[in-house]
Amino acid sequence: MSQDAQQTPHRVVVIGSGFGGINVVQSLEKAPVQITLIAKTTHHLFQPLLYQVATGILSEGEIAPPTRLILAKQKNAKVLLGDVEQIDTASKTVVSRIAGSRRRPATVVTTPYDTLVIAAGADQSYFGNDHFSEFAPGMKTIDDALELRGRIVGAFELAEATNDPVEQERALTFVVVGAGPTGVEVAGQIAELAHRTFKGAFKNIDARQARIILLDGAPAVLPPMGKKLGEKAQKHLEKIGVEVRLDAIVVDVDQDGVTYKDKAGALHTIATKCKVWSAGVAASPLGKQLAAQTGVELDRAGRVVVDKDLSVPGHPDIFVVGDMASVPGVPGMAQGAIQGGKHAAKMIKGDFKGEPRKPFKYLDKGSMSTISRFSAVAKVWKFEFSGFIAWVLWLFIHLYYLVGFKNRVTTIFSWLGAFITPGRAQLTITHQQIQARIALLERNAILREQAEAAARGAEENSAAPAAEAAAPKAATN
Ligand SMILES: Cc1cc2nc3c(=O)[nH]c(=O)nc-3n(C[C@H](O)[C@H](O)[C@H](O)COP(=O)(O)OP(=O)(O)OC[C@H]3O[C@@H](n4cnc5c(N)ncnc54)[C@H](O)[C@@H]3O)c2cc1C
């Protein structure tokens, strides 16, 4: 790869502004390349703190600064808003779209690349039961977190407004599916909302009567953290009022409740209004598209099985990093994406110097999860921490990785407010948030129908001149 041989600077297109994407771009700051970062959101999202947006501790802006502002001073990088719909490895182009509306057509942009880095992350997986998503949102995006906030606060409001005891109980029962870090953190925070923040705030109900049930098909809480920390986390959750049900496989979710199968095979239905899904991930569908064109293997979660240098086998000009990449020993965590992004950038820079590609080496920096204020569990190499020390460690590490000085300062103040006093500053909800999923599903259906109608119209139009041309011929024949 020589820049001299080309008229234009080497074009690097990066898909995704998460941990993987942003680290690729920033690590290429001094490289002789022209970077276009395409993402379907205008922000860089710090996903580990999404649950604090959902439960009113932080505002969305504190964990999602605009990508454009983060990269404003980087001269060789530009940011393009768009949902990447098509990657064409033959013509080396990426097609992205900013969705239109009923009246305005979508804006479609085709961006050519010399090197492509795909860091489009993962979506929630419902293990083949996608219809659960309408009733039990996951937590992957700011939209998800704000909607969950609407659903959580909305459930307390509904309980207050009704005098029907059955409806009240249903509204005050919260079910969180998945006892990984996200599930544990959300369940712990709903319990704190009920027991601290909303204590005495409602007059028709006692918010402390809320039941928070954490379900998981596995026999332990936080399985990757090991037996000891998992048991500690479970004990603490139970102490703050979370019911933990393990070996519980969810088989159905609808408007009214959640049904799960226990270890003995018996079915149990929990009547609940607010459900949260945090059980499983599926890599971005862009992986499938890449596989169809390059023949690259995908793993069970749809992640791309990359080469040792993180490129697609047989395609040294395409890298896949972060949650979308399947690399042995690398977990789907922020560090995997950060280090993977930096490695891909290093390989791109090395290509200019004619250096051979090197395998990606992941440095495990440990994992941690909060349970409630002042309590967390953390595993760093062979060292295990729990309680207050782990919580302080958690605070520092999350502050360190949060992007932007201003965001760090405002987050410290928000945390002080939420952890020292029972109040939370971000409990505003809007009608839009509560209805978000249904509204988005309906909007997407309308846009899909419009696109299909437009495609049909285009086909008919292109067929018409052909028919006209054929008609006189037929007549003369
Ligand atoms: C709720 C939650 C809590 C977590 N907690 C922790 C934690 O405590 N510690 C930890 O280490 N990890 C945690 N993780 C995991 C960590 O956040 C991910 O591993 C990490 O974000 C992966 O980075 P990524 O760049 O691969 O993907 P992401 O950060 O998901 O970024 C993907 C990017 O791609 C964009 N994108 C996707 N599809 C398209 C498309 N078609 N077109 C254009 N753009 C697209 C998205 O908008 C986004 O900008 C958590 C994850 C979640 C969801």
The ligand as an SDF file (V2000), in Angstrom:
LIG
                    3D

 53 58  0  0  0  0  0  0  0  0999 V2000
  -25.6140   -2.2460   28.7500 C   0  0  0  0  0  0  0  0  0  0  0  0
  -24.1800   -2.6330   28.5040 C   0  0  0  0  0  0  0  0  0  0  0  0
  -23.2710   -2.6330   29.5550 C   0  0  0  0  0  0  0  0  0  0  0  0
  -21.9390   -2.9790   29.3280 C   0  0  0  0  0  0  0  0  0  0  0  0
  -21.0580   -2.9570   30.3740 N   0  0  0  0  0  0  0  0  0  0  0  0
  -19.7540   -3.2100   30.1410 C   0  0  0  0  0  0  0  0  0  0  0  0
  -18.8030   -3.0880   31.1900 C   0  0  0  0  0  0  0  0  0  0  0  0
  -19.1460   -2.7990   32.3400 O   0  0  0  0  0  0  0  0  0  0  0  0
  -17.4900   -3.3350   30.8860 N   0  0  0  0  0  0  0  0  0  0  0  0
  -17.0890   -3.6570   29.6210 C   0  0  0  0  0  0  0  0  0  0  0  0
  -15.8950   -3.8220   29.3890 O   0  0  0  0  0  0  0  0  0  0  0  0
  -17.9750   -3.7940   28.6190 N   0  0  0  0  0  0  0  0  0  0  0  0
  -19.2850   -3.5650   28.8440 C   0  0  0  0  0  0  0  0  0  0  0  0
  -20.1910   -3.6710   27.8190 N   0  0  0  0  0  0  0  0  0  0  0  0
  -19.7190   -4.1280   26.4980 C   0  0  0  0  0  0  0  0  0  0  0  0
  -19.0840   -2.9970   25.7210 C   0  0  0  0  0  0  0  0  0  0  0  0
  -19.8500   -1.8360   25.8020 O   0  0  0  0  0  0  0  0  0  0  0  0
  -18.9340   -3.4760   24.2730 C   0  0  0  0  0  0  0  0  0  0  0  0
  -18.1330   -4.6180   24.2690 O   0  0  0  0  0  0  0  0  0  0  0  0
  -18.3130   -2.3920   23.4020 C   0  0  0  0  0  0  0  0  0  0  0  0
  -19.1380   -1.2600   23.3580 O   0  0  0  0  0  0  0  0  0  0  0  0
  -18.0800   -2.9250   21.9920 C   0  0  0  0  0  0  0  0  0  0  0  0
  -17.5610   -1.8910   21.2080 O   0  0  0  0  0  0  0  0  0  0  0  0
  -17.8100   -1.8840   19.6320 P   0  0  0  0  0  0  0  0  0  0  0  0
  -17.0890   -0.6900   19.1180 O   0  0  0  0  0  0  0  0  0  0  0  0
  -17.4970   -3.2030   19.0750 O   0  0  0  0  0  0  0  0  0  0  0  0
  -19.3740   -1.7060   19.4630 O   0  0  0  0  0  0  0  0  0  0  0  0
  -20.3260   -0.5580   19.9760 P   0  0  0  0  0  0  0  0  0  0  0  0
  -19.7410    0.1970   21.1020 O   0  0  0  0  0  0  0  0  0  0  0  0
  -21.6420   -1.2190   20.1710 O   0  0  0  0  0  0  0  0  0  0  0  0
  -20.4090    0.4270   18.7400 O   0  0  0  0  0  0  0  0  0  0  0  0
  -21.0240    0.0610   17.5380 C   0  0  0  0  0  0  0  0  0  0  0  0
  -21.1560    1.2870   16.6810 C   0  0  0  0  0  0  0  0  0  0  0  0
  -21.5720    0.8970   15.3890 O   0  0  0  0  0  0  0  0  0  0  0  0
  -22.6500    1.7030   14.9700 C   0  0  0  0  0  0  0  0  0  0  0  0
  -23.4190    0.9140   14.0060 N   0  0  0  0  0  0  0  0  0  0  0  0
  -23.9790   -0.2910   14.1830 C   0  0  0  0  0  0  0  0  0  0  0  0
  -24.5530   -0.7160   13.0430 N   0  0  0  0  0  0  0  0  0  0  0  0
  -24.3400    0.2460   12.1310 C   0  0  0  0  0  0  0  0  0  0  0  0
  -24.7020    0.4180   10.7740 C   0  0  0  0  0  0  0  0  0  0  0  0
  -25.3850   -0.5030   10.1050 N   0  0  0  0  0  0  0  0  0  0  0  0
  -24.3480    1.5430   10.1510 N   0  0  0  0  0  0  0  0  0  0  0  0
  -23.6450    2.5100   10.7970 C   0  0  0  0  0  0  0  0  0  0  0  0
  -23.2730    2.4000   12.0840 N   0  0  0  0  0  0  0  0  0  0  0  0
  -23.6140    1.2870   12.7410 C   0  0  0  0  0  0  0  0  0  0  0  0
  -23.3700    2.0480   16.2510 C   0  0  0  0  0  0  0  0  0  0  0  0
  -24.1850    3.1890   16.0950 O   0  0  0  0  0  0  0  0  0  0  0  0
  -22.1780    2.2870   17.1560 C   0  0  0  0  0  0  0  0  0  0  0  0
  -21.6750    3.5740   16.9570 O   0  0  0  0  0  0  0  0  0  0  0  0
  -21.5260   -3.3390   28.0280 C   0  0  0  0  0  0  0  0  0  0  0  0
  -22.4480   -3.3560   26.9750 C   0  0  0  0  0  0  0  0  0  0  0  0
  -23.7620   -2.9900   27.2010 C   0  0  0  0  0  0  0  0  0  0  0  0
  -24.7500   -3.0050   26.0730 C   0  0  0  0  0  0  0  0  0  0  0  0
  1  2  1  0
  2  3  1  0
  2 52  2  0
  3  4  2  0
  4  5  1  0
  4 50  1  0
  5  6  2  0
  6  7  1  0
  6 13  1  0
  7  8  2  0
  7  9  1  0
  9 10  1  0
 10 11  2  0
 10 12  1  0
 12 13  2  0
 13 14  1  0
 14 15  1  0
 14 50  1  0
 15 16  1  0
 16 17  1  0
 16 18  1  0
 18 19  1  0
 18 20  1  0
 20 21  1  0
 20 22  1  0
 22 23  1  0
 23 24  1  0
 24 25  2  0
 24 26  1  0
 24 27  1  0
 27 28  1  0
 28 29  2  0
 28 30  1  0
 28 31  1  0
 31 32  1  0
 32 33  1  0
 33 34  1  0
 33 48  1  0
 34 35  1  0
 35 36  1  0
 35 46  1  0
 36 37  1  0
 36 45  1  0
 37 38  2  0
 38 39  1  0
 39 40  1  0
 39 45  2  0
 40 41  1  0
 40 42  2  0
 42 43  1  0
 43 44  2  0
 44 45  1  0
 46 47  1  0
 46 48  1  0
 48 49  1  0
 50 51  2  0
 51 52  1  0
 52 53  1  0
M  END
$$$$
